[in-house]
């Protein structure tokens, strides 16, 4: 017993990187460093350090894969450069994209969340009900309770799927909305 | 097959609407979608190469109405929001005709009637740019693939549940719960068998029962209907008969 725990403790950085890599690979959604540290019984700080090292390692050897931080967790995925070949092999096409109305509605929700339908209307100048329905169905947005105001309208915010589908670490990774003002003018 | 799939994909740059002003009154319209009246307005301002902070409101309003009319002619459904904007433009146009300088001389600081619209346009423009950014991001992300599904994914189905899933399940449970409550209320109501028992006891105790009085004792419509059915039933099956002594007089139930 003592011997095995000794071995556990003396795992080298390389071994740690290997086991973390394996766990990220088998997880079907981005795995958090907290969960990783629980599974392998290592300090979260150590896990984080190893993750960063792994990420650089993948980049250094020009791998076809990348390890990246997404939606608060870590994920292994292919690099964009090889999308043609991957798509050809998988026989898939780029999936249906959101309409202009849905994208605009999503942008308002992402930046103003939690936000109600009348508030979205105020910014977009057009009814967004069907766009909201589409976004809910695609699980890009979620309801965030009622606003305590006249009529108690439902509030909406972005989901974890939103972060995953748009390749974001967290919502703060979005550029500031005021930056767009500079861009526009 | 290929064309069908193409229909569902949407290209931010190619499919946004265009109107190319041709010679004279001819308008060449590239069909696409305007996301809303503000989108159309921004487009017209850019087309006229006007300054957003000094919109030539008369010209832009004219162009806007021309576009709406064109949509009508082409049988494109016009959302009410587009009409609201047309009304707003006309309102601003009429306000612009008022002699503002005179009012300002009186010491009153009168705002430019276009100010509110300009503020909205500027705010909207930011989100339109943000939408474009999201479009770019999703295009990049569609070129990224994660590994194919493996057996353990299916076995961990509960991990895939989102708040949205939970909410729909919760709503189902809630609706089931309300159904149960409704059934409980139903059970509290008096049944036909109970009503018959009551009626029989009354007739045999009092040997004669005024029907109008009996019906008056009922608390609601449902009880009244049950009582009426009980009367019909008891006359049909038991040794009880209905008696009316005078025309339009009271009807009584009597034991035979």
Interface residues (C-beta under 8 A of the other chain):
Chain A: X25 X26 X28 X29 X75 X76 X77 X78 X79 X80 X83 X86 X90 X93 X94 X95 X96 X97 X98 X99 X100 X101 X103 X104 X106 X107 X108 X110 X111 X123 X124 X125 X126 X127 X136 X139 X142 X143 X159 X160 X161 X165 X166 X167 X168 X174 X175 X177 X178 X180 X181 X183 X184
Chain B: X5 X8 X9 X10 X12 X15 X16 X33 X35 X36 X37 X38 X39 X79 X80 X81 X82 X85 X120 X122 X123 X124 X125 X126 X127 X128 X129 X130 X131 X132 X133 X134 X135 X137 X138 X139 X140 X141 X142 X143 X144 X145 X146 X147 X149 X150 X152 X153 X156 X159 X160 X162 X163 X164 X167
